[in-house]
Each structure stands twice: as structure tokens, then as C-alpha cells.
Amino acid sequence: MPLRRPFTSLFRPQRGPDQTVLAEHRDLIETIGRRKLLRGTLSLGALTMLTGCNVSDRDAVQTVLRAVSGFNDGVQALLFDPNKLAPTYAASQVVKPPRFNAYYEIEDLKPVDIGGWKLELSGLIADKRPWSLERIYALPEQEEIIKHICVEGWDYIGQWSGPNLRDFLTRVGADLSAKYVVFHGNDDYMESIDMPSALHPQTILATKYAGEPITDPFGFPLRLRTAVKLGFKNPKWIRAIEVTNSYSPGFWEKQGFNWFSGL
């Protein structure tokens, strides 16, 4: 009996994957895989598309993975319900103090010089006059006891209070039809969120934790807290807010993480 020749798929790459290429993009691959949204279809889709390109080609791998990540962002934005409230918790469940997290070690933290601190405003905002901390403290406070969920897999329940972001943006005449609200931190950390998330009723500019002014190393004097985003979308030590229609990737987006990163 003649031996059959092994069948070779027409869709199989001529060369096997270069493991160093996959290692270089591990963060992006894991980010796509971590998202609960369409986890099976998107991850499988990414792998299917990769079999149709030369997986030893670094540029091709990066292009495909970022395309999948961008598609994930778009689907999350379409499914986002700006009126749906996130779960809240009892004060007895609050973790004290909150957990420190940043893109650097706690020993490298540089405290804000509060003597010269003012919140700067720019972009599509009518009243760009800077805000002192005293003026921010004088605004009505909103309290949220919500869960901080990190993309790395850990979480904790925190009790945050401060001005509602929608109310603040309205007060300064921001263009609420703009695409992005960008936050610049004193630690050179920049992050942006979509306008619908910024206007969500559980998005605040937090000045207090568990009823007391936020201290260092947790973001004094001002940080974003929203119930509808992963932890890294909540910048700390905010020194400026910008409203814009131009997208600029933040620190973690440049590492391959999804921009929308909703919950």
C-alpha cells in the first residue's frame, strides 16, 4: 500500500513562529486575553489572523495585534451604557489605606509642592482659569464606595469623595461633545478617557479617601476615580485637565494595553 504524503494546510505559515517576536508582544497579547469582553472570539480571532501572516515578521505581528486591540476598544465603546451604575459597597468593606500603584516604585515618588499647585485647564474649555485646591474643596462633594480593579488581576474596595466630573466640566464650559478628556499628572503620567465615561454619574475628581483628604503616596491633592474603568485609567497627582478631539496614547497604551479599558 503506497504511503500517503502528509497533508499541509494552505493556511499554515511556511515558517514557524519566532518565539522572541511573541515574547516582545506578550503584554499586548495578555491584555487582549484578559478582557472579559468577547474574550473567546477576539483571542481566537487574533490567533486565526496570525496564521495568515508571517509570524516571524515583527511588524506584521504588531500590526495585527494592535488591530485586534483597537477593535476591542471600539466594541467596548459601542456597548458602554453611560447610565448603568457600577456596584457600590458598604463602608465596613473599605480597605484602609488604599493600595499604592504606579508605573514606578513607591521609593521614587515625588510629592507635589502644594504651595504652588493649581489645576490647569486647556483645550475645548471656555473658562481656562486655573483652580486652587481651596476652590475645588469648596465644590459639592460626591461619595463613591466602589471597587478599584487592576489590569494585573488584584482589586480592593475604596471610599472616594470629591466633585462630580460632569458637574465640574459643565461649570468651566467644557465642550461635552468632544471625544476625550485628558489628565496630566505631576509624575508625568498622562491618561485619557472617552467623554461618555467622563460624564458617567460615578466619575469624580477625588480629593478625599474614607472621609479624609487624600495623602501621599495615594495621589494628593487630586486624582480621578471612575467606577467604569480599570485602575490604570485613574491618574493620580493631577495637575492639568484637557478636553480635546485629538487622541494621544498614554503610558500603558504605549506598552500595548487597551485604551478604552472599561469594566
C-alpha positions, 0 to 999 in steps of 0.5 A: 500500500503506497504511503500517503504524503502528509497533508499541509494546510494552505493556511499554515505559515511556511515558517514557524513562529519566532518565539522572541517576536511573541515574547516582545508582544506578550503584554499586548497579547495578555491584555487582549486575553484578559478582557472579559469582553468577547474574550473567546472570539477576539483571542481566537480571532487574533490567533486565526489572523496570525496564521495568515501572516508571517509570524516571524515578521515583527511588524506584521505581528504588531500590526495585527495585534494592535488591530485586534486591540483597537477593535476591542476598544471600539466594541467596548465603546459601542456597548458602554451604557453611560447610565448603568451604575457600577456596584457600590459597597458598604463602608465596613468593606473599605480597605484602609489605606488604599493600595499604592500603584504606579508605573514606578516604585513607591521609593521614587515618588515625588510629592507635589509642592502644594504651595504652588499647585493649581489645576490647569485647564486647556483645550475645548474649555471656555473658562481656562482659569486655573483652580486652587485646591481651596476652590475645588474643596469648596465644590459639592462633594460626591461619595463613591464606595466602589471597587478599584480593579487592576489590569494585573488581576488584584482589586480592593474596595475604596471610599472616594469623595470629591466633585462630580466630573460632569458637574465640574466640566459643565461649570468651566464650559467644557465642550461635552461633545468632544471625544476625550478628556485628558489628565496630566499628572505631576509624575508625568503620567498622562491618561485619557478617557472617552467623554461618555465615561467622563460624564458617567454619574460615578466619575469624580475628581477625588480629593478625599479617601474614607472621609479624609483628604487624600495623602501621599503616596495615594495621589494628593491633592487630586486624582480621578476615580471612575467606577467604569474603568480599570485602575490604570485609567485613574491618574493620580497627582493631577495637575492639568485637565484637557478636553480635546478631539485629538487622541494621544496614547498614554503610558500603558497604551504605549506598552500595548494595553487597551485604551478604552479599558472599561469594566 
